[in-house]
Amino acid sequence: MTFAEFWPVYVRAHSRPVTRVVHMVGTLGGWMLVGAAIAERRWWWIAAAVVLAYGLAWLAHLFVEHNVPATFEHPFFSWWADQRMVFLMIAGQMGKEVKRHALSQPGVKSAIQ
């Protein structure tokens, strides 16, 4: 599987806005902890950053999306897709991605026909 093939699957697994916001909070919070760990030379904070980012994401999948995180099957693609999703959210483009890939899901018919 390539990242181009993975991305639409990832987007559909993050179809609810709450899930995406929780991912963004975890991801940005994780990066902030990494920065603080470097600045303060508190290296264990990097582990806390990983726990924060993945913990929030997994909770969102469990309680909001009711699906299994892609991390377990495709850890690198999942991490990279999360970074891309957060960037697109900040840029205000993620909603458009969700609509575009929701229509490409097998069994989903376009309402625009």
Backbone torsions as a table, in degrees:
resi	resn	phi	psi	omega
1	MET	NA	137.3	176.0
2	THR	-96.5	167.2	177.1
3	PHE	-64.1	-36.4	178.7
4	ALA	-61.8	-33.4	176.8
5	GLU	-78.3	-32.6	-178.5
6	PHE	-72.8	-38.8	-172.8
7	TRP	-53.3	-50.1	179.6
8	PRO	-60.8	-36.2	178.0
9	VAL	-65.0	-44.2	178.4
10	TYR	-61.2	-45.6	-178.9
11	VAL	-61.0	-45.0	179.1
12	ARG	-63.9	-30.6	178.4
13	ALA	-75.1	-6.7	179.4
14	HIS	-124.4	44.4	-172.3
15	SER	-74.4	-24.0	-177.1
16	ARG	-91.1	133.3	-178.9
17	PRO	-56.1	-36.7	-179.8
18	VAL	-61.5	-41.1	178.8
19	THR	-60.7	-45.2	-179.1
20	ARG	-64.5	-40.0	179.2
21	VAL	-65.7	-43.1	178.5
22	VAL	-61.8	-40.7	176.6
23	HIS	-61.4	-43.4	-178.2
24	MET	-64.2	-42.8	177.9
25	VAL	-60.8	-45.6	179.3
26	GLY	-64.2	-44.5	-178.6
27	THR	-65.7	-49.9	-179.6
28	LEU	-66.7	-38.9	175.9
29	GLY	-63.0	-39.5	177.4
30	GLY	-62.8	-45.4	178.9
31	TRP	-64.6	-36.4	177.7
32	MET	-65.2	-39.7	176.9
33	LEU	-65.1	-38.3	176.9
34	VAL	-62.4	-45.2	177.6
35	GLY	-60.5	-43.7	178.3
36	ALA	-65.6	-37.3	178.3
37	ALA	-61.0	-42.1	179.2
38	ILE	-68.0	-45.9	-178.4
39	ALA	-63.8	-40.3	-176.1
40	GLU	-95.8	-4.6	-177.4
41	ARG	55.8	43.9	176.6
42	ARG	-113.9	84.6	-168.8
43	TRP	-66.0	-25.2	178.8
44	TRP	-67.9	-19.0	177.0
45	TRP	-63.7	-24.5	177.5
46	ILE	-64.9	-41.0	175.3
47	ALA	-62.8	-39.9	177.8
48	ALA	-63.4	-35.5	178.4
49	ALA	-63.4	-42.7	179.0
50	VAL	-64.7	-44.5	179.5
51	VAL	-62.6	-43.6	179.1
52	LEU	-60.7	-53.1	-175.2
53	ALA	-63.1	-51.9	-177.7
54	TYR	-73.0	-36.6	179.6
55	GLY	-60.3	-47.7	178.7
56	LEU	-64.3	-42.8	-179.7
57	ALA	-61.4	-46.2	-178.3
58	TRP	-65.9	-36.6	176.3
59	LEU	-62.9	-39.9	178.3
60	ALA	-64.1	-40.3	178.4
61	HIS	-66.1	-39.7	-178.0
62	LEU	-68.8	-47.9	-171.3
63	PHE	-99.4	-19.3	-177.6
64	VAL	-108.5	-57.0	-177.3
65	GLU	-81.9	-26.4	-176.9
66	HIS	58.4	47.0	176.4
67	ASN	-139.5	176.8	-178.3
68	VAL	-95.5	130.6	178.7
69	PRO	-59.7	144.7	179.6
70	ALA	-71.6	-11.3	-178.2
71	THR	-54.1	-37.4	-173.4
72	PHE	-71.6	-33.8	-178.9
73	GLU	-92.6	-37.3	-175.9
74	HIS	-134.8	73.6	-172.6
75	PRO	-61.3	-43.7	-178.4
76	PHE	-70.3	-46.8	178.3
77	PHE	-59.6	-39.5	179.9
78	SER	-63.2	-45.1	178.6
79	TRP	-62.4	-46.4	-178.6
80	TRP	-65.0	-40.7	179.1
81	ALA	-64.3	-36.2	178.2
82	ASP	-64.4	-41.6	178.4
83	GLN	-63.0	-43.2	179.2
84	ARG	-63.4	-43.7	-179.1
85	MET	-61.6	-44.4	179.9
86	VAL	-63.3	-43.2	176.9
87	PHE	-58.9	-46.6	-179.9
88	LEU	-65.3	-33.5	176.3
89	MET	-65.2	-45.3	179.3
90	ILE	-62.3	-37.2	179.9
91	ALA	-79.4	-5.7	179.8
92	GLY	75.5	23.6	-175.8
93	GLN	-112.0	-5.3	-173.5
94	MET	-69.7	-35.0	177.8
95	GLY	-58.1	-40.1	177.9
96	LYS	-64.4	-39.4	177.5
97	GLU	-63.2	-42.5	-179.6
98	VAL	-62.6	-45.7	178.6
99	LYS	-62.3	-43.2	-178.3
100	ARG	-62.9	-44.5	-176.4
101	HIS	-83.8	-22.0	175.3
102	ALA	-65.4	-35.3	-179.9
103	LEU	-72.6	-20.5	-179.5
104	SER	-90.8	0.2	-179.5
105	GLN	-71.7	133.1	177.8
106	PRO	-58.1	133.7	177.7
107	GLY	89.1	-5.4	179.0
108	VAL	-103.4	124.7	179.3
109	LYS	-96.9	143.7	178.7
110	SER	-72.4	136.8	176.9
111	ALA	-83.1	-7.0	-176.1
112	ILE	-88.4	-12.8	-173.2
113	GLN	-38.1	NA	NA
